[in-house]
Amino acid sequence: MLKFICEEAGKLEYHGYKEYEKALMLAMENNIPEVIEHIIRLFPESLQISNDEENSLLQLSVINRCENVYKFLEPEITYNSDLREKLIFWHYNNNILHLAGKLAPLDKLNMVTGAALQMQRELQWFQEVSKLLRPSERTTKNVESETPTMVFTKEHENLRQKGEEWVKKTADSYTITAALIITFVFASAITVPGGNDENTGKAIYKTKPSFITFIVADAISLFTSTTSLLLFLSILTARYSYDDFLYKLPKRLILGLVMLFLSVTTLVIAFGSTLYIMSGLEKLWILALIGALTCLPIASFVTLQLPLLADLISSTYGHGYFRERSELSCLM
Protein backbone atom coordinates (compact mmCIF):
# COMPACT_ATOMS: atom_id res chain seq x y z
CA MET A 1 0.00 0.00 0.00
CA LEU A 2 2.83 2.40 0.86
CA LYS A 3 4.58 1.70 -2.44
CA PHE A 4 1.35 2.22 -4.36
CA ILE A 5 0.61 5.54 -2.62
CA CYS A 6 4.14 6.81 -3.29
CA GLU A 7 3.89 5.87 -6.97
CA GLU A 8 0.52 7.60 -7.34
CA ALA A 9 1.81 10.70 -5.56
CA GLY A 10 4.74 10.78 -7.95
CA LYS A 11 2.34 11.10 -10.88
CA LEU A 12 0.94 14.36 -9.57
CA GLU A 13 2.08 17.52 -11.31
CA TYR A 14 2.80 19.35 -8.07
CA HIS A 15 5.34 17.82 -5.74
CA GLY A 16 5.29 20.07 -2.70
CA TYR A 17 6.48 19.22 0.77
CA LYS A 18 2.89 19.03 2.01
CA GLU A 19 2.40 15.79 0.09
CA TYR A 20 4.81 13.83 2.24
CA GLU A 21 5.97 16.08 5.07
CA LYS A 22 3.56 14.69 7.65
CA ALA A 23 4.27 11.10 6.61
CA LEU A 24 8.02 11.68 6.89
CA MET A 25 7.74 13.23 10.33
CA LEU A 26 5.50 10.45 11.62
CA ALA A 27 7.85 7.81 10.24
CA MET A 28 10.81 9.51 11.93
CA GLU A 29 9.00 9.84 15.27
CA ASN A 30 8.06 6.15 15.19
CA ASN A 31 11.56 5.09 14.06
CA ILE A 32 10.36 3.43 10.80
CA PRO A 33 13.04 3.82 8.09
CA GLU A 34 11.12 1.72 5.52
CA VAL A 35 8.56 4.50 5.05
CA ILE A 36 11.29 7.12 4.74
CA GLU A 37 13.13 4.99 2.18
CA HIS A 38 10.09 4.75 -0.12
CA ILE A 39 9.43 8.48 0.06
CA ILE A 40 13.07 9.47 -0.51
CA ARG A 41 13.33 7.23 -3.56
CA LEU A 42 10.43 9.08 -5.15
CA PHE A 43 11.19 12.54 -3.72
CA PRO A 44 14.98 12.89 -3.22
CA GLU A 45 14.55 16.50 -2.12
CA SER A 46 12.69 15.29 0.96
CA LEU A 47 16.05 14.61 2.64
CA GLN A 48 16.34 18.36 3.16
CA ILE A 49 12.88 18.82 4.62
CA SER A 50 12.81 20.44 8.07
CA ASN A 51 10.29 21.08 10.82
CA ASP A 52 9.23 24.41 12.29
CA GLU A 53 12.49 24.62 14.23
CA GLU A 54 14.51 24.12 11.02
CA ASN A 55 15.74 20.66 12.02
CA SER A 56 16.20 18.18 9.18
CA LEU A 57 15.33 14.48 9.30
CA LEU A 58 18.91 13.59 10.18
CA GLN A 59 19.02 16.11 12.99
CA LEU A 60 15.63 15.00 14.29
CA SER A 61 16.75 11.37 14.30
CA VAL A 62 19.67 12.36 16.52
CA ILE A 63 17.58 14.57 18.81
CA ASN A 64 14.91 11.87 19.28
CA ARG A 65 17.41 8.97 19.32
CA CYS A 66 15.75 7.16 16.40
CA GLU A 67 18.54 4.71 15.66
CA ASN A 68 16.86 2.92 12.73
CA VAL A 69 16.21 6.16 10.88
CA TYR A 70 19.72 7.41 11.61
CA LYS A 71 21.32 4.21 10.31
CA PHE A 72 19.34 4.54 7.10
CA LEU A 73 20.10 8.22 6.56
CA GLU A 74 23.81 8.11 7.40
CA PRO A 75 25.00 6.39 4.16
CA GLU A 76 22.77 8.68 2.09
CA ILE A 77 24.53 11.69 3.58
CA THR A 78 28.05 10.33 3.88
CA TYR A 79 28.44 9.86 0.12
CA ASN A 80 26.84 13.18 -0.81
CA SER A 81 29.24 15.97 0.16
CA ASP A 82 26.89 18.83 -0.76
CA LEU A 83 24.03 17.35 1.23
CA ARG A 84 26.39 16.56 4.09
CA GLU A 85 27.37 20.21 4.51
CA LYS A 86 23.73 21.29 4.56
CA LEU A 87 22.55 18.74 7.12
CA ILE A 88 25.52 18.43 9.48
CA PHE A 89 26.25 22.13 9.95
CA TRP A 90 23.81 24.97 10.54
CA HIS A 91 23.38 28.32 12.28
CA TYR A 92 25.32 29.49 15.35
CA ASN A 93 28.30 27.29 14.36
CA ASN A 94 26.56 24.21 15.75
CA ASN A 95 27.03 20.85 14.11
CA ILE A 96 25.16 17.60 14.49
CA LEU A 97 27.51 16.44 17.26
CA HIS A 98 26.32 19.35 19.41
CA LEU A 99 22.82 17.88 19.06
CA ALA A 100 24.08 14.42 20.02
CA GLY A 101 25.62 15.99 23.11
CA LYS A 102 22.21 17.07 24.38
CA LEU A 103 20.27 14.83 26.75
CA ALA A 104 17.86 12.43 25.08
CA PRO A 105 14.10 12.85 25.56
CA LEU A 106 12.79 11.30 28.76
CA ASP A 107 10.73 8.64 26.98
CA LYS A 108 13.84 7.44 25.13
CA LEU A 109 15.93 7.36 28.31
CA ASN A 110 13.30 5.32 30.13
CA MET A 111 13.50 2.61 27.49
CA VAL A 112 16.63 1.48 29.35
CA THR A 113 16.49 0.54 33.04
CA GLY A 114 19.13 2.03 35.31
CA ALA A 115 20.96 5.34 35.11
CA ALA A 116 24.28 3.62 34.31
CA LEU A 117 22.88 1.88 31.22
CA GLN A 118 21.15 5.11 30.18
CA MET A 119 24.50 6.86 30.40
CA GLN A 120 26.09 4.10 28.35
CA ARG A 121 23.48 4.47 25.60
CA GLU A 122 24.00 8.22 25.48
CA LEU A 123 27.74 7.66 25.07
CA GLN A 124 27.12 5.15 22.30
CA TRP A 125 25.03 7.72 20.44
CA PHE A 126 27.65 10.42 20.89
CA GLN A 127 30.45 8.19 19.64
CA GLU A 128 28.49 7.00 16.62
CA VAL A 129 27.42 10.49 15.50
CA SER A 130 31.01 11.69 15.86
CA LYS A 131 31.98 9.33 13.02
CA LEU A 132 30.07 11.57 10.61
CA LEU A 133 32.51 14.38 11.31
CA ARG A 134 36.18 14.85 10.58
CA PRO A 135 38.51 15.03 13.60
CA SER A 136 38.82 18.80 13.32
CA GLU A 137 35.04 19.20 13.14
CA ARG A 138 34.51 17.29 16.38
CA THR A 139 36.06 20.12 18.36
CA THR A 140 34.22 22.97 16.61
CA LYS A 141 32.93 25.60 19.02
CA ASN A 142 29.51 27.16 18.69
CA VAL A 143 28.64 30.81 19.43
CA GLU A 144 28.71 29.97 23.15
CA SER A 145 32.31 28.72 22.76
CA GLU A 146 31.26 25.17 23.57
CA THR A 147 32.60 22.08 21.84
CA PRO A 148 30.32 19.03 21.44
CA THR A 149 32.12 17.31 24.31
CA MET A 150 31.52 20.32 26.54
CA VAL A 151 27.81 20.24 25.65
CA PHE A 152 27.66 16.53 26.41
CA THR A 153 29.38 17.00 29.77
CA LYS A 154 27.08 19.83 30.82
CA GLU A 155 23.89 18.11 29.70
CA HIS A 156 24.70 14.71 31.22
CA GLU A 157 26.27 15.65 34.56
CA ASN A 158 23.09 14.88 36.50
CA LEU A 159 22.68 11.54 34.72
CA ARG A 160 26.33 10.68 35.40
CA GLN A 161 25.82 11.31 39.11
CA LYS A 162 22.72 9.11 39.15
CA GLY A 163 24.61 6.41 37.28
CA GLU A 164 27.48 6.58 39.76
CA GLU A 165 25.06 6.25 42.68
CA TRP A 166 23.28 3.29 41.06
CA VAL A 167 26.51 1.43 40.28
CA LYS A 168 27.92 2.01 43.77
CA LYS A 169 24.77 0.75 45.50
CA THR A 170 24.67 -2.32 43.26
CA ALA A 171 28.35 -3.13 43.75
CA ASP A 172 28.13 -2.50 47.50
CA SER A 173 25.32 -5.03 47.99
CA TYR A 174 27.14 -7.66 45.92
CA THR A 175 30.36 -7.02 47.85
CA ILE A 176 28.66 -7.98 51.13
CA THR A 177 27.29 -11.17 49.55
CA ALA A 178 30.69 -12.17 48.16
CA ALA A 179 32.39 -11.53 51.52
CA LEU A 180 29.88 -13.75 53.33
CA ILE A 181 30.41 -16.56 50.82
CA ILE A 182 34.19 -16.33 51.27
CA THR A 183 33.75 -16.69 55.03
CA PHE A 184 31.52 -19.77 54.68
CA VAL A 185 33.59 -21.67 52.13
CA PHE A 186 36.89 -20.92 53.90
CA ALA A 187 35.51 -22.29 57.16
CA SER A 188 34.18 -25.35 55.32
CA ALA A 189 37.59 -26.06 53.79
CA ILE A 190 39.20 -26.15 57.26
CA THR A 191 36.53 -28.26 58.95
CA VAL A 192 35.93 -30.93 56.30
CA PRO A 193 32.89 -33.21 56.70
CA GLY A 194 33.66 -36.43 58.57
CA GLY A 195 36.86 -35.07 60.12
CA ASN A 196 40.49 -36.12 59.61
CA ASP A 197 42.44 -39.25 60.43
CA GLU A 198 44.33 -38.80 63.71
CA ASN A 199 47.49 -40.49 62.43
CA THR A 200 47.82 -39.08 58.89
CA GLY A 201 45.76 -35.90 59.19
CA LYS A 202 44.02 -36.73 55.91
CA ALA A 203 40.28 -36.62 55.45
CA ILE A 204 38.48 -39.82 56.42
CA TYR A 205 36.16 -39.75 53.37
CA LYS A 206 38.83 -38.66 50.89
CA THR A 207 38.04 -41.48 48.43
CA LYS A 208 34.28 -40.95 48.33
CA PRO A 209 32.91 -39.26 45.18
CA SER A 210 30.69 -37.06 47.33
CA PHE A 211 33.72 -35.79 49.27
CA ILE A 212 35.64 -35.07 46.05
CA THR A 213 32.60 -33.14 44.83
CA PHE A 214 32.62 -31.16 48.07
CA ILE A 215 36.32 -30.28 47.79
CA VAL A 216 36.12 -29.22 44.15
CA ALA A 217 32.91 -27.19 44.64
CA ASP A 218 34.26 -25.53 47.79
CA ALA A 219 37.50 -24.53 46.06
CA ILE A 220 35.68 -23.12 43.03
CA SER A 221 33.31 -21.20 45.29
CA LEU A 222 36.21 -19.69 47.24
CA PHE A 223 38.14 -18.57 44.17
CA THR A 224 35.13 -17.23 42.25
CA SER A 225 33.72 -15.34 45.25
CA THR A 226 37.14 -13.81 45.91
CA THR A 227 37.37 -12.73 42.27
CA SER A 228 33.89 -11.22 42.35
CA LEU A 229 34.74 -9.37 45.59
CA LEU A 230 37.82 -7.82 43.97
CA LEU A 231 35.81 -6.82 40.90
CA PHE A 232 33.12 -5.12 42.95
CA LEU A 233 35.72 -3.37 45.07
CA SER A 234 37.35 -2.04 41.89
CA ILE A 235 33.95 -0.64 40.90
CA LEU A 236 33.58 1.13 44.24
CA THR A 237 37.00 2.76 43.82
CA ALA A 238 36.57 3.73 40.14
CA ARG A 239 36.89 7.35 38.93
CA TYR A 240 33.39 7.36 37.40
CA SER A 241 34.42 9.52 34.48
CA TYR A 242 32.10 9.64 31.48
CA ASP A 243 34.02 7.13 29.40
CA ASP A 244 34.01 4.59 32.27
CA PHE A 245 30.28 4.03 31.70
CA LEU A 246 30.87 2.90 28.11
CA TYR A 247 32.85 -0.29 28.78
CA LYS A 248 34.86 -0.37 32.00
CA LEU A 249 32.08 -0.31 34.62
CA PRO A 250 29.58 -2.53 32.73
CA LYS A 251 32.32 -5.09 31.98
CA ARG A 252 33.32 -5.28 35.65
CA LEU A 253 29.70 -5.64 36.71
CA ILE A 254 29.17 -8.45 34.20
CA LEU A 255 32.28 -10.36 35.29
CA GLY A 256 31.47 -9.79 38.96
CA LEU A 257 27.91 -11.10 38.55
CA VAL A 258 29.08 -14.17 36.61
CA MET A 259 31.70 -14.98 39.25
CA LEU A 260 29.15 -14.44 42.03
CA PHE A 261 26.69 -16.76 40.31
CA LEU A 262 29.35 -19.47 40.02
CA SER A 263 30.30 -19.03 43.67
CA VAL A 264 26.69 -19.31 44.87
CA THR A 265 26.11 -22.38 42.68
CA THR A 266 29.22 -24.20 43.87
CA LEU A 267 28.56 -23.16 47.48
CA VAL A 268 25.16 -24.83 47.40
CA ILE A 269 26.65 -27.91 45.71
CA ALA A 270 29.35 -28.13 48.39
CA PHE A 271 26.75 -27.83 51.15
CA GLY A 272 24.60 -30.49 49.47
CA SER A 273 27.61 -32.82 49.28
CA THR A 274 28.26 -32.26 52.99
CA LEU A 275 24.67 -33.18 53.86
CA TYR A 276 24.92 -36.34 51.77
CA ILE A 277 28.18 -37.37 53.47
CA MET A 278 26.95 -36.67 56.98
CA SER A 279 23.68 -38.57 56.48
CA GLY A 280 25.73 -41.77 56.23
CA LEU A 281 22.94 -43.58 54.42
CA GLU A 282 24.15 -43.16 50.83
CA LYS A 283 20.66 -43.77 49.48
CA LEU A 284 19.57 -42.66 46.03
CA TRP A 285 16.43 -40.96 47.32
CA ILE A 286 18.54 -38.81 49.69
CA LEU A 287 20.75 -37.76 46.78
CA ALA A 288 17.68 -36.89 44.69
CA LEU A 289 16.12 -34.90 47.53
CA ILE A 290 19.32 -32.93 48.16
CA GLY A 291 19.72 -32.30 44.43
CA ALA A 292 16.17 -30.96 44.16
CA LEU A 293 16.65 -28.66 47.16
CA THR A 294 19.98 -27.49 45.74
CA CYS A 295 18.25 -26.30 42.58
CA LEU A 296 15.91 -24.04 44.57
CA PRO A 297 18.41 -21.29 45.62
CA ILE A 298 20.25 -21.54 42.31
CA ALA A 299 17.04 -21.07 40.33
CA SER A 300 16.01 -18.20 42.60
CA PHE A 301 19.33 -16.41 42.10
CA VAL A 302 19.16 -16.85 38.32
CA THR A 303 15.55 -15.66 38.15
CA LEU A 304 16.21 -12.54 40.22
CA GLN A 305 19.60 -11.51 38.83
CA LEU A 306 19.49 -12.74 35.23
CA PRO A 307 17.49 -9.75 33.86
CA LEU A 308 20.17 -7.31 35.07
CA LEU A 309 22.96 -9.48 33.67
CA ALA A 310 21.15 -9.87 30.35
CA ASP A 311 20.64 -6.10 30.05
CA LEU A 312 24.32 -5.46 30.79
CA ILE A 313 25.55 -8.02 28.27
CA SER A 314 23.11 -6.93 25.58
CA SER A 315 23.93 -3.24 25.99
CA THR A 316 27.71 -3.74 26.18
CA TYR A 317 28.47 -6.72 23.94
CA GLY A 318 25.24 -7.24 22.02
CA HIS A 319 23.97 -5.39 18.97
CA GLY A 320 22.97 -2.35 21.00
CA TYR A 321 22.32 0.66 18.78
CA PHE A 322 25.14 0.37 16.27
CA ARG A 323 27.15 -2.72 17.26
CA GLU A 324 26.46 -4.66 14.09
CA ARG A 325 28.38 -2.18 11.94
CA SER A 326 31.46 -1.30 13.93
CA GLU A 327 33.12 -1.56 17.30
CA LEU A 328 32.61 1.49 19.47
CA SER A 329 35.60 3.34 20.81
CA CYS A 330 35.60 6.10 23.39
CA LEU A 331 36.78 9.42 21.99
CA MET A 332 36.09 11.57 25.02
N, C-alpha and C positions, 0 to 999 in steps of 0.2 A: 504493500500500500504506500509506504514511504517513497519507494522508487517511482511508482506511478505518479504520485503527486508532484514530485520534483520534475519529472519529465513533462508533465502537463504545464507546470509553472514556467518551464523553460520555453514553452511555445508562445507565451504571452509577449506582446510587443514591448510592454514596459516592465523593466526589471529593476524596480526600486527596492530599497532596503526593507520597506514595510512588508514585502511578500514573504520574507524569511527571517526577519529580525527576531520576532517573538519566538519562533521555533528554535533558532540558534541559541537564544538566551535560556530557554527552558531546557534544551539539551545539555548546555554547559552546567546549569544549576543542578541537574540530575546526574551529571557525570556519565553521559551517554555519547561516546565519540562516533558511533555508527551513524547517528542522525546528522552530526556535523560533517562527516565524510561525504554523505550523499549530497548535502547542500553545497559544499565547497566544490565538488566536482562540477556541478552545474553552474554555480555562481562563484568563480574564483575570487572576485572582489570582496566576498563576504568575510574573508580573513581579516580585513581591515575594519570591519564594523565595530562600533564602540557603543557603550551605554551612555546614559546622561552624564556620567562623571568622566567621560572620555577614556574609559578603560576598554582595551581590545579584548578579544576572546582569550588570547594567550595570557594577558595580564589578569583577567578575571579567573582563569583556571588556577593561577598561582595564588591569588587572594583567597579564593574559596577552597583551595587544596583539592581540586578535582584532578586526581592523578591520571585517570584514563584519558581525559581530554588533553591534558598537558602532553602525555606521551604520544598522542596522535599529532598534535600541532608542532611539536619540536622539530621533527625531520622536515616538515613543510617550510619551516622558517630557517633552519640551519643552512639549507642549500639555496636559499634565495636571499642574497646579500642586501638588495634594496628593501625587501620586506622586513628583513631582520632589523635594519636601522630604524624603521618606522615603529616597530612593535616593542623593541627592547629598550629604546631610549625615548624619553619624552620630557615635558616641561620641568623646570626647576632642577635640571641636571640629575634627576632621578633615573635609575635604570631598573630593570625588572628584578634585580637582586635586592634592591631596597624594598620592593614589595614582598619578596620572600622572607625578608628579615622581620616583617611585621607579624604579630601574633595571629594565629589562625582563628577563624570564627569559633565560637563556643561549641556549636553543634558538631563541628569537625573534631575538636579536641576531645569531646566526650565519647567519640567513637572508640577511643583507646582508654583502657582502665589504668589508673595510676599516673601520677604526675611525672614519674621518671620515664615511662614509656611515651607519654605525650611529648616530653622534652626530646626524646630520641627521634620521634617522628618529625618534629619541627627541624631538627638538625639534618635529617635525611632530605627533607625538602630543600633546605638552604644549600646543601652540598650539590644536589642535583641541578638546581637552577643555575648555580655558579658555573656549570659546565657550558652554558650557553654563551658565556662571556669570555673574553680574552683576559689573561692575568692582569694586565694594566687596567682593564675596565672593572675588575672586581674591587678595586680600591678607590673608585671614583667618588668624589664627595658631592653631595647635593648643595642646595643654597644654604642649608643649615650647617654646612661643613661636617656632615656625617657620612661616613663610609657605610656600605651595607652591613659590615660586621658590627659597627657601632650601633646601627639601628636594631640589629638582632639582639645585641646584648641589652640594650635599654628596654626593648619590648618584652624580653623573656626573663628578666631578672626575677620577677615574682614566681614564675613557673619553675625556674631553676631552684629557688629556695624551697618550694613545695616538693619538688623532686628529691632534693637532698634530705628533707625531713622524712619522706616516705621510705627512701632507701635505708636510712639510718635506723628507723623503727623496725623495718623488716629484718635487717641484718642483726640488730640487737636481740630480737626474739629468737632467731635461729642460733645465735651464739650461745645463749643460755641452754638451749636444747642440746647442742653439740657438747658443751661442757659436762652436762649431766650424763650423757652417754659415755663419754670418756671415763668418768668416775666409775660407772657401773662395770664396764667391760674390763677396766684395769683391775678392779677388785676381784672380778670373776677369774681372771687369768692367774691371780696369786692363790686363791682358794678354789682349786679345781674340784669338780664333783667327785665324790668317792674318796678323796684324800690321797696321800702319798704313802709309798712303802717306807717303813721306818729304817730299813737297812740301806736301800739304794736311793731313796728320795724321789723315785720316779712315780708317776701316777699309777694307781692300782688298775684303772680301766684303760690303760694306754692302747691296748690292742683292739678295743671295741670300736666298731664303725661309728656308733653314736658319740663316743668321746672324741674321735678324730673330727667329726662334724663340728662338735663344740669348739675345739681348738682353732680350726680353720675359720669358723664364723666369728669367733671372738677376736681373732687377730685382724680379720678384715674390718670388723666393726671399729676396732681401736684406731686403725690407720686411716680409715675413711672419715671418721668423726674428727680426728685430729686435723686432717686436711681441710675439712669443711670449716672447722673453727678458725684456722689460719686465714682462710679465704674471707670469712665474714669479718674478721678483725681488720683485714686489709681494706675492706669496704668502709668500715667505721673510721679509719685513719686516712681515707682518700682526700684529695684536694677539692673534689666536686667542682672542677672547672667545667665549662660548657662541653668541651670535646670529650670529657670522661663519660658523659651520658650516651655517647654514640656507640661505643664498643666496650670500654674498659669495665664500667660498673655492671652493665647487663651480663657480660661474659663471666665475671666473678660470681654474680648471683646464680647464674645457671650452673656453673661448676660446683658451687657451694651446695645448692639444692640437690644436685645429683649425688654428691658425696654423702650428704645427710640422709638421703633416701636409702642408699646402700648400707649406711651404718645402722639405720633403724631396722632394715630388713634382716641383716646379719645378726643384730642384737637379739631380735625375736627368735631367730633360728637357734642361736646359741642357748637362749633360755629354754626353748622347747627341748633341745638335746639334753640339757641338764635335768629337766623334769623326767624325761624318758629314762635316763640313767638311774636317777634316784628312786624311781618307782620299783625297780628291781624285778619287774614282772616280764618285761620284754615280750609283751603281747601285741599282736597286730592291731587290735582295736584301740589300744592305748596310743600307738603311733598315729593312727588315723585321727583320733580325737585331738591330739596335740597339734597335728598338722592343720586341722580345720581351725582350731583356735588361733594358731599362728597367722593364718591368712587374714583374720579379722583386723588387727592393728595395721597390717601392711596395706590392706585394701582401703582402710580409712585414711591412712596417710596419703595414698595415691589419689583418692577421690578429692580430698581437701586441698592438696597442694599442686596437683597436676595442671589445673587451669592456669595458675600463675606461671609455672614452668613452660607450658605450651605457648603462652603469650610472649614470654621472653625469647624463646627459641625462634618463634615465627617472626617476631619483629627484628631480631638481630641477625639470624642466619637464614631465615626463610625468604620468600619473594619480597615481602614488605611492599614498599611503593615502587621501587625501581630496581630491585635486586636482580631481576632476570636479564638486565641489559649490561650492567657493569658493577664492579665492586666499589662500594663507597669508600671514600677516604676523607679524613678530616682535614679541612683547609684552614680552620680557625686557629 
